[in-house]
Every structure is written in structure tokens, then in C-alpha cells.
């Protein structure tokens, strides 16, 4: 096995690891974004019901 073949094997392993890591980071960030959007939507809804209750009083 030559040095060049070994280098290619290591490069492909590193690229696979980077791809996997990018996928995990993207998945986690999308979940965090979804939770943030849901929280924002919930806060807007809550605020809307409070405004309605205050105006109807």
C-alpha cells in the first residue's frame, strides 16, 4: 500500500465523518428552530387571547 492510497483512504474517512457531523448539526439546529418557532407562535396566541379577554371585559 503506497502513501498516496493511504492518504486517499484517510481523506474519504474524514469526508464521511464531516458529512455525518454536518447532518447531525443541521438536524439539531432544525429542531431548535422548530421549538423556537413553536414557542413564538404559542406566545403570540397566548398574548392574543389575553388581549381579547382584556378588551371584552
CHARMM-style PDB file with segment names, atoms N, HN, CA, C and O in Angstrom:
ATOM      1  N   UNK     1       0.847  -1.184   0.000  1.00  0.00      PROA
ATOM      2  CA  UNK     1       0.000   0.000   0.000  1.00  0.00      PROA
ATOM      3  C   UNK     1       0.890   1.245   0.000  1.00  0.00      PROA
ATOM      4  O   UNK     1       1.743   1.419   0.871  1.00  0.00      PROA
ATOM      5  N   UNK     2       0.675   2.084  -0.975  1.00  0.00      PROA
ATOM      6  HN  UNK     2      -0.018   1.942  -1.682  1.00  0.00      PROA
ATOM      7  CA  UNK     2       1.510   3.272  -1.079  1.00  0.00      PROA
ATOM      8  C   UNK     2       0.976   4.391  -0.186  1.00  0.00      PROA
ATOM      9  O   UNK     2      -0.140   4.333   0.330  1.00  0.00      PROA
ATOM     10  N   UNK     3       1.798   5.386  -0.031  1.00  0.00      PROA
ATOM     11  HN  UNK     3       2.705   5.433  -0.450  1.00  0.00      PROA
ATOM     12  CA  UNK     3       1.441   6.544   0.795  1.00  0.00      PROA
ATOM     13  C   UNK     3       0.213   7.255   0.222  1.00  0.00      PROA
ATOM     14  O   UNK     3      -0.642   7.728   0.970  1.00  0.00      PROA
ATOM     15  N   UNK     4       0.130   7.327  -1.112  1.00  0.00      PROA
ATOM     16  HN  UNK     4       0.825   6.943  -1.720  1.00  0.00      PROA
ATOM     17  CA  UNK     4      -0.975   8.020  -1.791  1.00  0.00      PROA
ATOM     18  C   UNK     4      -2.297   7.299  -1.542  1.00  0.00      PROA
ATOM     19  O   UNK     4      -3.314   7.946  -1.292  1.00  0.00      PROA
ATOM     20  N   UNK     5      -2.295   5.958  -1.607  1.00  0.00      PROA
ATOM     21  HN  UNK     5      -1.469   5.433  -1.811  1.00  0.00      PROA
ATOM     22  CA  UNK     5      -3.513   5.182  -1.343  1.00  0.00      PROA
ATOM     23  C   UNK     5      -3.982   5.388   0.084  1.00  0.00      PROA
ATOM     24  O   UNK     5      -5.175   5.560   0.333  1.00  0.00      PROA
ATOM     25  N   UNK     6      -3.042   5.371   1.024  1.00  0.00      PROA
ATOM     26  HN  UNK     6      -2.072   5.231   0.822  1.00  0.00      PROA
ATOM     27  CA  UNK     6      -3.351   5.575   2.430  1.00  0.00      PROA
ATOM     28  C   UNK     6      -3.962   6.971   2.647  1.00  0.00      PROA
ATOM     29  O   UNK     6      -4.929   7.139   3.389  1.00  0.00      PROA
ATOM     30  N   UNK     7      -3.368   7.953   1.978  1.00  0.00      PROA
ATOM     31  HN  UNK     7      -2.582   7.816   1.375  1.00  0.00      PROA
ATOM     32  CA  UNK     7      -3.862   9.334   2.080  1.00  0.00      PROA
ATOM     33  C   UNK     7      -5.289   9.435   1.549  1.00  0.00      PROA
ATOM     34  O   UNK     7      -6.126  10.113   2.146  1.00  0.00      PROA
ATOM     35  N   UNK     8      -5.570   8.766   0.432  1.00  0.00      PROA
ATOM     36  HN  UNK     8      -4.890   8.216  -0.052  1.00  0.00      PROA
ATOM     37  CA  UNK     8      -6.919   8.776  -0.144  1.00  0.00      PROA
ATOM     38  C   UNK     8      -7.932   8.129   0.793  1.00  0.00      PROA
ATOM     39  O   UNK     8      -9.039   8.640   0.965  1.00  0.00      PROA
ATOM     40  N   UNK     9      -7.555   7.004   1.400  1.00  0.00      PROA
ATOM     41  HN  UNK     9      -6.656   6.588   1.261  1.00  0.00      PROA
ATOM     42  CA  UNK     9      -8.437   6.305   2.338  1.00  0.00      PROA
ATOM     43  C   UNK     9      -8.754   7.204   3.538  1.00  0.00      PROA
ATOM     44  O   UNK     9      -9.909   7.325   3.947  1.00  0.00      PROA
ATOM     45  N   UNK    10      -7.723   7.827   4.091  1.00  0.00      PROA
ATOM     46  HN  UNK    10      -6.784   7.730   3.760  1.00  0.00      PROA
ATOM     47  CA  UNK    10      -7.903   8.717   5.244  1.00  0.00      PROA
ATOM     48  C   UNK    10      -8.774   9.910   4.865  1.00  0.00      PROA
ATOM     49  O   UNK    10      -9.645  10.313   5.635  1.00  0.00      PROA
ATOM     50  N   UNK    11      -8.544  10.475   3.682  1.00  0.00      PROA
ATOM     51  HN  UNK    11      -7.836  10.148   3.056  1.00  0.00      PROA
ATOM     52  CA  UNK    11      -9.347  11.603   3.200  1.00  0.00      PROA
ATOM     53  C   UNK    11     -10.824  11.235   3.097  1.00  0.00      PROA
ATOM     54  O   UNK    11     -11.688  12.001   3.524  1.00  0.00      PROA
ATOM     55  N   UNK    12     -11.115  10.063   2.533  1.00  0.00      PROA
ATOM     56  HN  UNK    12     -10.413   9.441   2.186  1.00  0.00      PROA
ATOM     57  CA  UNK    12     -12.519   9.650   2.395  1.00  0.00      PROA
ATOM     58  C   UNK    12     -13.151   9.433   3.762  1.00  0.00      PROA
ATOM     59  O   UNK    12     -14.316   9.777   3.960  1.00  0.00      PROA
ATOM     60  N   UNK    13     -12.408   8.870   4.705  1.00  0.00      PROA
ATOM     61  HN  UNK    13     -11.462   8.590   4.544  1.00  0.00      PROA
ATOM     62  CA  UNK    13     -12.930   8.668   6.061  1.00  0.00      PROA
ATOM     63  C   UNK    13     -13.230  10.012   6.731  1.00  0.00      PROA
ATOM     64  O   UNK    13     -14.260  10.168   7.387  1.00  0.00      PROA
ATOM     65  N   UNK    14     -12.326  10.975   6.562  1.00  0.00      PROA
ATOM     66  HN  UNK    14     -11.489  10.848   6.029  1.00  0.00      PROA
ATOM     67  CA  UNK    14     -12.524  12.309   7.139  1.00  0.00      PROA
ATOM     68  C   UNK    14     -13.738  12.986   6.506  1.00  0.00      PROA
ATOM     69  O   UNK    14     -14.537  13.607   7.206  1.00  0.00      PROA
ATOM     70  N   UNK    15     -13.878  12.870   5.185  1.00  0.00      PROA
ATOM     71  HN  UNK    15     -13.229  12.366   4.616  1.00  0.00      PROA
ATOM     72  CA  UNK    15     -15.020  13.475   4.497  1.00  0.00      PROA
ATOM     73  C   UNK    15     -16.330  12.864   4.962  1.00  0.00      PROA
ATOM     74  O   UNK    15     -17.315  13.580   5.144  1.00  0.00      PROA
ATOM     75  N   UNK    16     -16.359  11.539   5.160  1.00  0.00      PROA
ATOM     76  HN  UNK    16     -15.559  10.957   5.013  1.00  0.00      PROA
ATOM     77  CA  UNK    16     -17.562  10.870   5.666  1.00  0.00      PROA
ATOM     78  C   UNK    16     -17.905  11.370   7.063  1.00  0.00      PROA
ATOM     79  O   UNK    16     -19.068  11.632   7.370  1.00  0.00      PROA
ATOM     80  N   UNK    17     -16.879  11.501   7.912  1.00  0.00      PROA
ATOM     81  HN  UNK    17     -15.934  11.288   7.662  1.00  0.00      PROA
ATOM     82  CA  UNK    17     -17.096  11.979   9.284  1.00  0.00      PROA
ATOM     83  C   UNK    17     -17.622  13.417   9.283  1.00  0.00      PROA
ATOM     84  O   UNK    17     -18.517  13.755  10.057  1.00  0.00      PROA
ATOM     85  N   UNK    18     -17.062  14.259   8.413  1.00  0.00      PROA
ATOM     86  HN  UNK    18     -16.335  13.985   7.784  1.00  0.00      PROA
ATOM     87  CA  UNK    18     -17.513  15.655   8.311  1.00  0.00      PROA
ATOM     88  C   UNK    18     -18.962  15.701   7.833  1.00  0.00      PROA
ATOM     89  O   UNK    18     -19.765  16.469   8.362  1.00  0.00      PROA
ATOM     90  N   UNK    19     -19.299  14.888   6.839  1.00  0.00      PROA
ATOM     91  HN  UNK    19     -18.647  14.264   6.408  1.00  0.00      PROA
ATOM     92  CA  UNK    19     -20.664  14.847   6.309  1.00  0.00      PROA
ATOM     93  C   UNK    19     -21.641  14.425   7.394  1.00  0.00      PROA
ATOM     94  O   UNK    19     -22.714  15.012   7.539  1.00  0.00      PROA
ATOM     95  N   UNK    20     -21.260  13.396   8.162  1.00  0.00      PROA
ATOM     96  HN  UNK    20     -20.388  12.920   8.045  1.00  0.00      PROA
ATOM     97  CA  UNK    20     -22.109  12.908   9.251  1.00  0.00      PROA
ATOM     98  C   UNK    20     -22.289  13.999  10.303  1.00  0.00      PROA
ATOM     99  O   UNK    20     -23.398  14.220  10.789  1.00  0.00      PROA
ATOM    100  N   UNK    21     -21.218  14.668  10.648  1.00  0.00      PROA
ATOM    101  HN  UNK    21     -20.317  14.489  10.254  1.00  0.00      PROA
ATOM    102  CA  UNK    21     -21.260  15.745  11.638  1.00  0.00      PROA
ATOM    103  C   UNK    21     -22.146  16.890  11.158  1.00  0.00      PROA
ATOM    104  O   UNK    21     -22.933  17.431  11.934  1.00  0.00      PROA
ATOM    105  N   UNK    22     -22.023  17.266   9.873  1.00  0.00      PROA
ATOM    106  HN  UNK    22     -21.384  16.827   9.242  1.00  0.00      PROA
ATOM    107  CA  UNK    22     -22.862  18.326   9.303  1.00  0.00      PROA
ATOM    108  C   UNK    22     -24.328  17.949   9.373  1.00  0.00      PROA
ATOM    109  O   UNK    22     -25.174  18.789   9.680  1.00  0.00      PROA
ATOM    110  N   UNK    23     -24.634  16.687   9.089  1.00  0.00      PROA
ATOM    111  HN  UNK    23     -23.947  16.005   8.839  1.00  0.00      PROA
ATOM    112  CA  UNK    23     -26.008  16.198   9.131  1.00  0.00      PROA
ATOM    113  C   UNK    23     -26.571  16.292  10.550  1.00  0.00      PROA
ATOM    114  O   UNK    23     -27.706  16.727  10.743  1.00  0.00      PROA
ATOM    115  N   UNK    24     -25.776  15.883  11.540  1.00  0.00      PROA
ATOM    116  HN  UNK    24     -24.854  15.530  11.383  1.00  0.00      PROA
ATOM    117  CA  UNK    24     -26.206  15.935  12.938  1.00  0.00      PROA
ATOM    118  C   UNK    24     -26.438  17.381  13.374  1.00  0.00      PROA
ATOM    119  O   UNK    24     -27.442  17.685  14.018  1.00  0.00      PROA
ATOM    120  N   UNK    25     -25.508  18.271  13.022  1.00  0.00      PROA
ATOM    121  HN  UNK    25     -24.692  18.024  12.498  1.00  0.00      PROA
ATOM    122  CA  UNK    25     -25.634  19.688  13.395  1.00  0.00      PROA
ATOM    123  C   UNK    25     -26.864  20.305  12.737  1.00  0.00      PROA
ATOM    124  O   UNK    25     -27.590  21.062  13.381  1.00  0.00      PROA
ATOM    125  N   UNK    26     -27.107  19.994  11.466  1.00  0.00      PROA
ATOM    126  HN  UNK    26     -26.517  19.379  10.943  1.00  0.00      PROA
ATOM    127  CA  UNK    26     -28.272  20.517  10.758  1.00  0.00      PROA
ATOM    128  C   UNK    26     -29.562  20.022  11.403  1.00  0.00      PROA
ATOM    129  O   UNK    26     -30.515  20.787  11.559  1.00  0.00      PROA
ATOM    130  N   UNK    27     -29.595  18.738  11.780  1.00  0.00      PROA
ATOM    131  HN  UNK    27     -28.821  18.117  11.654  1.00  0.00      PROA
ATOM    132  CA  UNK    27     -30.776  18.151  12.415  1.00  0.00      PROA
ATOM    133  C   UNK    27     -31.064  18.825  13.749  1.00  0.00      PROA
ATOM    134  O   UNK    27     -32.207  19.186  14.032  1.00  0.00      PROA
ATOM    135  N   UNK    28     -30.019  18.998  14.578  1.00  0.00      PROA
ATOM    136  HN  UNK    28     -29.091  18.706  14.348  1.00  0.00      PROA
ATOM    137  CA  UNK    28     -30.180  19.624  15.895  1.00  0.00      PROA
ATOM    138  C   UNK    28     -30.628  21.077  15.750  1.00  0.00      PROA
ATOM    139  O   UNK    28     -31.518  21.526  16.471  1.00  0.00      PROA
ATOM    140  N   UNK    29     -30.018  21.812  14.824  1.00  0.00      PROA
ATOM    141  HN  UNK    29     -29.295  21.447  14.237  1.00  0.00      PROA
ATOM    142  CA  UNK    29     -30.381  23.215  14.643  1.00  0.00      PROA
ATOM    143  C   UNK    29     -31.801  23.355  14.105  1.00  0.00      PROA
ATOM    144  O   UNK    29     -32.501  24.308  14.449  1.00  0.00      PROA
ATOM    145  N   UNK    30     -32.232  22.418  13.266  1.00  0.00      PROA
ATOM    146  HN  UNK    30     -31.663  21.644  12.986  1.00  0.00      PROA
ATOM    147  CA  UNK    30     -33.613  22.480  12.763  1.00  0.00      PROA
ATOM    148  C   UNK    30     -34.606  22.209  13.886  1.00  0.00      PROA
ATOM    149  O   UNK    30     -35.664  22.836  13.939  1.00  0.00      PROA
ATOM    150  N   UNK    31     -34.277  21.276  14.790  1.00  0.00      PROA
ATOM    151  HN  UNK    31     -33.418  20.766  14.747  1.00  0.00      PROA
ATOM    152  CA  UNK    31     -35.144  21.006  15.940  1.00  0.00      PROA
ATOM    153  C   UNK    31     -35.225  22.237  16.836  1.00  0.00      PROA
ATOM    154  O   UNK    31     -36.308  22.616  17.282  1.00  0.00      PROA
ATOM    155  N   UNK    32     -34.063  22.867  17.103  1.00  0.00      PROA
ATOM    156  HN  UNK    32     -33.183  22.559  16.741  1.00  0.00      PROA
ATOM    157  CA  UNK    32     -34.041  24.077  17.934  1.00  0.00      PROA
ATOM    158  C   UNK    32     -34.872  25.181  17.280  1.00  0.00      PROA
ATOM    159  O   UNK    32     -35.626  25.875  17.962  1.00  0.00      PROA
ATOM    160  N   UNK    33     -34.740  25.346  15.973  1.00  0.00      PROA
ATOM    161  HN  UNK    33     -34.127  24.783  15.419  1.00  0.00      PROA
ATOM    162  CA  UNK    33     -35.523  26.339  15.242  1.00  0.00      PROA
ATOM    163  C   UNK    33     -37.011  26.068  15.324  1.00  0.00      PROA
ATOM    164  O   UNK    33     -37.810  26.987  15.502  1.00  0.00      PROA
ATOM    165  N   UNK    34     -37.381  24.801  15.192  1.00  0.00      PROA
ATOM    166  HN  UNK    34     -36.731  24.055  15.047  1.00  0.00      PROA
ATOM    167  CA  UNK    34     -38.791  24.399  15.277  1.00  0.00      PROA
ATOM    168  C   UNK    34     -39.349  24.699  16.662  1.00  0.00      PROA
ATOM    169  O   UNK    34     -40.455  25.225  16.784  1.00  0.00      PROA
ATOM    170  N   UNK    35     -38.594  24.370  17.703  1.00  0.00      PROA
ATOM    171  HN  UNK    35     -37.695  23.942  17.604  1.00  0.00      PROA
ATOM    172  CA  UNK    35     -39.021  24.646  19.080  1.00  0.00      PROA
ATOM    173  C   UNK    35     -39.174  26.150  19.291  1.00  0.00      PROA
ATOM    174  O   UNK    35     -40.128  26.598  19.926  1.00  0.00      PROA
ATOM    175  N   UNK    36     -38.226  26.932  18.756  1.00  0.00      PROA
ATOM    176  HN  UNK    36     -37.450  26.568  18.240  1.00  0.00      PROA
ATOM    177  CA  UNK    36     -38.277  28.390  18.885  1.00  0.00      PROA
ATOM    178  C   UNK    36     -39.520  28.952  18.204  1.00  0.00      PROA
ATOM    179  O   UNK    36     -40.211  29.799  18.771  1.00  0.00      PROA
ATOM    180  N   UNK    37     -39.810  28.477  16.972  1.00  0.00      PROA
ATOM    181  HN  UNK    37     -39.249  27.790  16.512  1.00  0.00      PROA
ATOM    182  CA  UNK    37     -40.975  28.949  16.224  1.00  0.00      PROA
ATOM    183  C   UNK    37     -42.263  28.568  16.954  1.00  0.00      PROA
ATOM    184  O   UNK    37     -43.192  29.370  17.047  1.00  0.00      PROA
ATOM    185  N   UNK    38     -42.311  27.324  17.477  1.00  0.00      PROA
ATOM    186  HN  UNK    38     -41.556  26.672  17.402  1.00  0.00      PROA
ATOM    187  CA  UNK    38     -43.496  26.889  18.222  1.00  0.00      PROA
ATOM    188  C   UNK    38     -43.694  27.744  19.468  1.00  0.00      PROA
ATOM    189  O   UNK    38     -44.822  28.116  19.790  1.00  0.00      PROA
ATOM    190  N   UNK    39     -42.618  28.055  20.167  1.00  0.00      PROA
ATOM    191  HN  UNK    39     -41.701  27.753  19.906  1.00  0.00      PROA
ATOM    192  CA  UNK    39     -42.679  28.908  21.348  1.00  0.00      PROA
ATOM    193  C   UNK    39     -43.155  30.304  21.014  1.00  0.00      PROA
ATOM    194  O   UNK    39     -43.959  30.885  21.742  1.00  0.00      PROA
ATOM    195  N   UNK    40     -42.661  30.840  19.915  1.00  0.00      PROA
ATOM    196  HN  UNK    40     -42.008  30.368  19.323  1.00  0.00      PROA
ATOM    197  CA  UNK    40     -43.071  32.165  19.454  1.00  0.00      PROA
ATOM    198  C   UNK    40     -44.549  32.167  19.105  1.00  0.00      PROA
ATOM    199  O   UNK    40     -45.282  33.078  19.490  1.00  0.00      PROA
ATOM    200  N   UNK    41     -44.991  31.142  18.371  1.00  0.00      PROA
ATOM    201  HN  UNK    41     -44.396  30.402  18.057  1.00  0.00      PROA
ATOM    202  CA  UNK    41     -46.397  31.015  17.982  1.00  0.00      PROA
ATOM    203  C   UNK    41     -47.284  30.897  19.215  1.00  0.00      PROA
ATOM    204  O   UNK    41     -48.348  31.512  19.287  1.00  0.00      PROA
ATOM    205  N   UNK    42     -46.839  30.106  20.179  1.00  0.00      PROA
ATOM    206  HN  UNK    42     -45.974  29.606  20.121  1.00  0.00      PROA
ATOM    207  CA  UNK    42     -47.582  29.918  21.423  1.00  0.00      PROA
ATOM    208  C   UNK    42     -47.695  31.236  22.189  1.00  0.00      PROA
ATOM    209  O   UNK    42     -48.757  31.564  22.717  1.00  0.00      PROA
ATOM    210  N   UNK    43     -46.593  31.988  22.245  1.00  0.00      PROA
ATOM    211  HN  UNK    43     -45.730  31.721  21.816  1.00  0.00      PROA
ATOM    212  CA  UNK    43     -46.595  33.280  22.942  1.00  0.00      PROA
ATOM    213  C   UNK    43     -47.543  34.266  22.256  1.00  0.00      PROA
ATOM    214  O   UNK    43     -48.265  35.003  22.927  1.00  0.00      PROA
ATOM    215  N   UNK    44     -47.541  34.280  20.919  1.00  0.00      PROA
ATOM    216  HN  UNK    44     -46.955  33.681  20.374  1.00  0.00      PROA
ATOM    217  CA  UNK    44     -48.434  35.177  20.169  1.00  0.00      PROA
ATOM    218  C   UNK    44     -49.887  34.800  20.430  1.00  0.00      PROA
ATOM    219  O   UNK    44     -50.729  35.668  20.656  1.00  0.00      PROA
ATOM    220  N   UNK    45     -50.177  33.499  20.398  1.00  0.00      PROA
ATOM    221  HN  UNK    45     -49.492  32.793  20.214  1.00  0.00      PROA
ATOM    222  CA  UNK    45     -51.532  33.014  20.658  1.00  0.00      PROA
ATOM    223  C   UNK    45     -51.984  33.390  22.067  1.00  0.00      PROA
ATOM    224  O   UNK    45     -53.100  33.871  22.264  1.00  0.00      PROA
ATOM    225  N   UNK    46     -51.109  33.167  23.039  1.00  0.00      PROA
ATOM    226  HN  UNK    46     -50.202  32.776  22.879  1.00  0.00      PROA
ATOM    227  CA  UNK    46     -51.416  33.490  24.433  1.00  0.00      PROA
ATOM    228  C   UNK    46     -51.677  34.981  24.586  1.00  0.00      PROA
ATOM    229  O   UNK    46     -52.636  35.391  25.239  1.00  0.00      PROA
ATOM    230  N   UNK    47     -50.817  35.781  23.982  1.00  0.00      PROA
ATOM    231  HN  UNK    47     -50.038  35.448  23.451  1.00  0.00      PROA
ATOM    232  CA  UNK    47     -50.947  37.230  24.040  1.00  0.00      PROA
ATOM    233  C   UNK    47     -52.262  37.665  23.394  1.00  0.00      PROA
ATOM    234  O   UNK    47     -52.940  38.561  23.898  1.00  0.00      PROA
ATOM    235  N   UNK    48     -52.616  37.032  22.285  1.00  0.00      PROA
ATOM    236  HN  UNK    48     -52.065  36.304  21.875  1.00  0.00      PROA
ATOM    237  CA  UNK    48     -53.851  37.353  21.564  1.00  0.00      PROA
ATOM    238  C   UNK    48     -55.071  37.066  22.435  1.00  0.00      PROA
ATOM    239  O   UNK    48     -55.997  37.875  22.490  1.00  0.00      PROA
ATOM    240  N   UNK    49     -55.078  35.924  23.114  1.00  0.00      PROA
ATOM    241  HN  UNK    49     -54.326  35.266  23.070  1.00  0.00      PROA
ATOM    242  CA  UNK    49     -56.214  35.575  23.979  1.00  0.00      PROA
ATOM    243  C   UNK    49     -56.274  36.534  25.173  1.00  0.00      PROA
ATOM    244  O   UNK    49     -57.366  36.906  25.604  1.00  0.00      PROA
ATOM    245  N   UNK    50     -55.137  36.933  25.703  1.00  0.00      PROA
ATOM    246  HN  UNK    50     -54.251  36.631  25.353  1.00  0.00      PROA
ATOM    247  CA  UNK    50     -55.128  37.882  26.816  1.00  0.00      PROA
ATOM    248  C   UNK    50     -55.665  39.236  26.372  1.00  0.00      PROA
ATOM    249  O   UNK    50     -56.407  39.884  27.110  1.00  0.00      PROA
ATOM    250  N   UNK    51     -55.289  39.670  25.158  1.00  0.00      PROA
ATOM    251  HN  UNK    51     -54.686  39.144  24.558  1.00  0.00      PROA
ATOM    252  CA  UNK    51     -55.784  40.953  24.629  1.00  0.00      PROA
ATOM    253  C   UNK    51     -57.296  40.865  24.434  1.00  0.00      PROA
ATOM    254  O   UNK    51     -58.026  41.791  24.785  1.00  0.00      PROA
ATOM    255  N   UNK    52     -57.761  39.751  23.873  1.00  0.00      PROA
ATOM    256  HN  UNK    52     -57.168  38.998  23.588  1.00  0.00      PROA
ATOM    257  CA  UNK    52     -59.206  39.577  23.678  1.00  0.00      PROA
ATOM    258  C   UNK    52     -59.945  39.586  25.013  1.00  0.00      PROA
ATOM    259  O   UNK    52     -60.989  40.226  25.135  1.00  0.00      PROA
ATOM    260  N   UNK    53     -59.422  38.890  26.006  1.00  0.00      PROA
ATOM    261  HN  UNK    53     -58.574  38.370  25.908  1.00  0.00      PROA
ATOM    262  CA  UNK    53     -60.060  38.840  27.320  1.00  0.00      PROA
ATOM    263  C   UNK    53     -60.071  40.238  27.946  1.00  0.00      PROA
ATOM    264  O   UNK    53     -61.049  40.620  28.589  1.00  0.00      PROA
ATOM    265  N   UNK    54     -59.009  40.988  27.766  1.00  0.00      PROA
ATOM    266  HN  UNK    54     -58.214  40.678  27.244  1.00  0.00      PROA
ATOM    267  CA  UNK    54     -58.923  42.343  28.342  1.00  0.00      PROA
ATOM    268  C   UNK    54     -59.903  43.288  27.642  1.00  0.00      PROA
ATOM    269  O   UNK    54     -60.548  44.108  28.295  1.00  0.00      PROA
ATOM    270  N   UNK    55     -60.015  43.175  26.318  1.00  0.00      PROA
ATOM    271  HN  UNK    55     -59.491  42.509  25.787  1.00  0.00      PROA
ATOM    272  CA  UNK    55     -60.910  44.054  25.547  1.00  0.00      PROA
ATOM    273  C   UNK    55     -62.379  43.717  25.782  1.00  0.00      PROA
ATOM    274  O   UNK    55     -63.232  44.604  25.779  1.00  0.00      PROA
ATOM    275  N   UNK    56     -62.669  42.441  25.986  1.00  0.00      PROA
ATOM    276  HN  UNK    56     -61.976  41.720  25.989  1.00  0.00      PROA
ATOM    277  CA  UNK    56     -64.059  42.026  26.178  1.00  0.00      PROA
ATOM    278  C   UNK    56     -64.549  42.267  27.600  1.00  0.00      PROA
ATOM    279  O   UNK    56     -65.748  42.169  27.861  1.00  0.00      PROA
ATOM    280  N   UNK    57     -63.657  42.576  28.508  1.00  0.00      PROA
ATOM    281  HN  UNK    57     -62.683  42.655  28.296  1.00  0.00      PROA
ATOM    282  CA  UNK    57     -64.034  42.799  29.902  1.00  0.00      PROA
ATOM    283  C   UNK    57     -64.846  44.053  30.072  1.00  0.00      PROA
ATOM    284  OT1 UNK    57     -65.243  44.385  31.189  1.00  0.00      PROA
TER     285      UNK     57
END
